[in-house]
Structure formats: C-alpha cells, structure tokens
C-alpha cells in the first residue's frame, strides 16, 4: 500500500444534503421540518422546555464567586512534623511526600501551627503561618518561605484614595515650589 493509493472507506464522505430544492430532491416543500409550528419557523434554543419552568430557574441560587485559578494549599501541622521527623532534619516537599503528609513533592502546602514542636527542624515550604514560624523558631529551628502570600489592598476604592492623596501631596509641593520662585525674583 502506497500513500497515493489511500482512499477513504466507501460512505465515509457524503455530500451535503441540499434542503428545499424541489419535490424531486426528496427534501423539498417543507425541507424536513414538518408542517407549521415553532420548530418549523425558527430557531429554538436547546435549553427551551416548551414554557415549563426551565432547569436554570428550578435550581437554587449559588451566590458568590469561586476563583477557578485559586491555588489550594495542603495543610501540614507542626505536630505532624514533630511526629515524623528527627531533630535537625530538613523538611521540604520531597521529605513530606516520602512520609505521606502531602500527595507528591510538587504539591503546594502550608505549614500550620497545630500541635507541639519539641525539636529543631529546618523547614522549607511554599507558605508558613505566622504562628508556625514562631513555633519553629521557638524550638530552635529555621524556616524558609518560598512563595510568601502577596499582601496588597484588593479594594479599588482604597487604591483610588491612596492615588488621590499622593496626587494631592505632589500638587502641594509643586505649589510651594512655584510660590517660592516668584518671591525670590521680587527681591532683586
């Protein structure tokens, strides 16, 4: 078999059905739509249920918004670290995955402060809570936060107010500088 001899199976490609081209074509007159009625005259959306209360209105409202791009962090408590790691051990994603505290070494996780930590550990994590940082340092250990949470004002009203106050401050300094220059010129 050569590429130039390849053909599609018989019946794989069929010509387009030509609607409404005379009675002899087989699909003339009503063009396969039957006689009269809503479906003969125009488009009916797939969601239409003939005037019955539609599904989207029968279901309850789900208020709010869920961010589809949100990163979900698996929780890991310092008590679990104390139970599974020896003193002076380095705790990172690979170590946590090997003891079964997270799914795999690439899973984002956050160290939380539930439980007691009685040994010094070096914790390398994407996120740590403030209480977990205190617990680790209190036990004589060290931590490294790889992806700290970005703390910023999310409400646009606050950003507008900050921008307006900054602009007002710049305008005041410009006015002071402009007012000082003519006074200097008048002294000559």
LOZA-136564 format. One record per residue (C-alpha): residue number from 1; residue in one letter; chain; x, y, z. Coordinates in steps of 0.2 Angstrom, whole numbers, plus 5000, padded with zeros to 4 digits. Layout:
(rec NUM A A (X Y Z))
...
***
This chain:
(rec 1 X A (5000 5000 5000))
(rec 2 X A (5007 5017 4995))
(rec 3 X A (5001 5034 5001))
(rec 4 X A (4995 5039 4984))
(rec 5 X A (4983 5024 4984))
(rec 6 X A (4975 5028 5000))
(rec 7 X A (4956 5031 4999))
(rec 8 X A (4943 5034 5012))
(rec 9 X A (4931 5019 5015))
(rec 10 X A (4915 5020 5004))
(rec 11 X A (4902 5030 5013))
(rec 12 X A (4914 5039 5024))
(rec 13 X A (4912 5056 5014))
(rec 14 X A (4894 5060 5010))
(rec 15 X A (4888 5075 5000))
(rec 16 X A (4879 5089 5009))
(rec 17 X A (4860 5087 5010))
(rec 18 X A (4853 5101 4999))
(rec 19 X A (4837 5107 5008))
(rec 20 X A (4822 5115 4999))
(rec 21 X A (4827 5112 4981))
(rec 22 X A (4811 5105 4974))
(rec 23 X A (4800 5090 4977))
(rec 24 X A (4811 5078 4966))
(rec 25 X A (4825 5081 4978))
(rec 26 X A (4817 5072 4992))
(rec 27 X A (4819 5086 5004))
(rec 28 X A (4808 5099 4995))
(rec 29 X A (4792 5108 5001))
(rec 30 X A (4794 5108 5020))
(rec 31 X A (4813 5105 5019))
(rec 32 X A (4812 5091 5033))
(rec 33 X A (4804 5102 5046))
(rec 34 X A (4786 5095 5045))
(rec 35 X A (4771 5107 5044))
(rec 36 X A (4770 5123 5054))
(rec 37 X A (4774 5125 5072))
(rec 38 X A (4788 5133 5082))
(rec 39 X A (4802 5121 5076))
(rec 40 X A (4797 5124 5058))
(rec 41 X A (4798 5143 5059))
(rec 42 X A (4814 5147 5068))
(rec 43 X A (4827 5143 5080))
(rec 44 X A (4823 5135 5097))
(rec 45 X A (4837 5136 5110))
(rec 46 X A (4842 5119 5116))
(rec 47 X A (4838 5124 5134))
(rec 48 X A (4820 5128 5130))
(rec 49 X A (4807 5117 5138))
(rec 50 X A (4791 5122 5130))
(rec 51 X A (4786 5135 5143))
(rec 52 X A (4789 5124 5158))
(rec 53 X A (4799 5132 5171))
(rec 54 X A (4817 5130 5164))
(rec 55 X A (4830 5120 5174))
(rec 56 X A (4841 5135 5176))
(rec 57 X A (4827 5143 5186))
(rec 58 X A (4821 5127 5195))
(rec 59 X A (4838 5126 5203))
(rec 60 X A (4843 5136 5219))
(rec 61 X A (4854 5151 5218))
(rec 62 X A (4873 5149 5221))
(rec 63 X A (4879 5166 5227))
(rec 64 X A (4896 5172 5227))
(rec 65 X A (4911 5169 5216))
(rec 66 X A (4924 5154 5216))
(rec 67 X A (4941 5158 5208))
(rec 68 X A (4945 5144 5196))
(rec 69 X A (4963 5149 5196))
(rec 70 X A (4965 5148 5215))
(rec 71 X A (4980 5138 5222))
(rec 72 X A (4974 5126 5235))
(rec 73 X A (4987 5123 5248))
(rec 74 X A (4988 5106 5258))
(rec 75 X A (4989 5109 5277))
(rec 76 X A (5003 5102 5286))
(rec 77 X A (5004 5104 5305))
(rec 78 X A (5020 5106 5316))
(rec 79 X A (5013 5092 5327))
(rec 80 X A (5014 5080 5312))
(rec 81 X A (5032 5086 5308))
(rec 82 X A (5037 5083 5326))
(rec 83 X A (5030 5065 5325))
(rec 84 X A (5038 5060 5309))
(rec 85 X A (5055 5069 5308))
(rec 86 X A (5071 5068 5319))
(rec 87 X A (5079 5083 5326))
(rec 88 X A (5090 5094 5314))
(rec 89 X A (5081 5086 5299))
(rec 90 X A (5077 5096 5283))
(rec 91 X A (5058 5096 5279))
(rec 92 X A (5054 5100 5261))
(rec 93 X A (5041 5094 5248))
(rec 94 X A (5051 5078 5244))
(rec 95 X A (5053 5074 5263))
(rec 96 X A (5034 5077 5266))
(rec 97 X A (5029 5066 5251))
(rec 98 X A (5040 5052 5256))
(rec 99 X A (5032 5051 5274))
(rec 100 X A (5014 5053 5266))
(rec 101 X A (5010 5070 5273))
(rec 102 X A (5007 5078 5255))
(rec 103 X A (5002 5069 5239))
(rec 104 X A (5018 5072 5229))
(rec 105 X A (5034 5084 5231))
(rec 106 X A (5026 5097 5219))
(rec 107 X A (5010 5099 5229))
(rec 108 X A (5009 5116 5236))
(rec 109 X A (5007 5115 5255))
(rec 110 X A (5006 5127 5270))
(rec 111 X A (5014 5123 5287))
(rec 112 X A (5001 5127 5301))
(rec 113 X A (5004 5128 5320))
(rec 114 X A (4993 5115 5327))
(rec 115 X A (5002 5103 5339))
(rec 116 X A (5018 5104 5348))
(rec 117 X A (5036 5105 5341))
(rec 118 X A (5049 5100 5353))
(rec 119 X A (5064 5098 5341))
(rec 120 X A (5074 5109 5329))
(rec 121 X A (5069 5107 5311))
(rec 122 X A (5074 5116 5295))
(rec 123 X A (5058 5119 5286))
(rec 124 X A (5057 5124 5268))
(rec 125 X A (5040 5127 5262))
(rec 126 X A (5030 5137 5250))
(rec 127 X A (5019 5145 5264))
(rec 128 X A (5020 5146 5283))
(rec 129 X A (5008 5153 5295))
(rec 130 X A (5014 5167 5307))
(rec 131 X A (5011 5155 5322))
(rec 132 X A (5020 5141 5313))
(rec 133 X A (5035 5152 5311))
(rec 134 X A (5036 5156 5329))
(rec 135 X A (5034 5138 5334))
(rec 136 X A (5049 5133 5323))
(rec 137 X A (5060 5147 5329))
(rec 138 X A (5054 5143 5347))
(rec 139 X A (5060 5125 5345))
(rec 140 X A (5077 5131 5339))
(rec 141 X A (5074 5128 5321))
(rec 142 X A (5075 5138 5305))
(rec 143 X A (5062 5141 5290))
(rec 144 X A (5062 5147 5273))
(rec 145 X A (5046 5153 5264))
(rec 146 X A (5047 5150 5245))
(rec 147 X A (5031 5158 5240))
(rec 148 X A (5025 5171 5253))
(rec 149 X A (5007 5177 5251))
(rec 150 X A (5006 5194 5242))
(rec 151 X A (4999 5206 5254))
(rec 152 X A (4990 5220 5244))
(rec 153 X A (4975 5231 5246))
(rec 154 X A (4962 5222 5234))
(rec 155 X A (4948 5235 5235))
(rec 156 X A (4950 5248 5222))
(rec 157 X A (4942 5262 5232))
(rec 158 X A (4957 5261 5244))
(rec 159 X A (4969 5262 5229))
(rec 160 X A (4960 5277 5222))
(rec 161 X A (4960 5286 5239))
(rec 162 X A (4979 5282 5240))
(rec 163 X A (4982 5289 5222))
(rec 164 X A (4972 5304 5226))
(rec 165 X A (4981 5308 5242))
(rec 166 X A (4998 5305 5233))
(rec 167 X A (4992 5317 5219))
(rec 168 X A (4987 5330 5232))
(rec 169 X A (5003 5329 5240))
(rec 170 X A (5013 5331 5224))
(rec 171 X A (5002 5346 5220))
(rec 172 X A (5005 5354 5237))
(rec 173 X A (5024 5353 5235))
(rec 174 X A (5023 5360 5217))
(rec 175 X A (5013 5375 5223))
(rec 176 X A (5026 5378 5237))
(rec 177 X A (5040 5377 5224))
(rec 178 X A (5030 5389 5212))
(rec 179 X A (5026 5401 5226))
(rec 180 X A (5044 5402 5232))
(rec 181 X A (5051 5406 5215))
(rec 182 X A (5042 5422 5212))
(rec 183 X A (5046 5429 5229))
(rec 184 X A (5065 5426 5225))
(rec 185 X A (5063 5436 5209))
(rec 186 X A (5055 5451 5218))
(rec 187 X A (5070 5453 5230))
(rec 188 X A (5082 5458 5216))
***
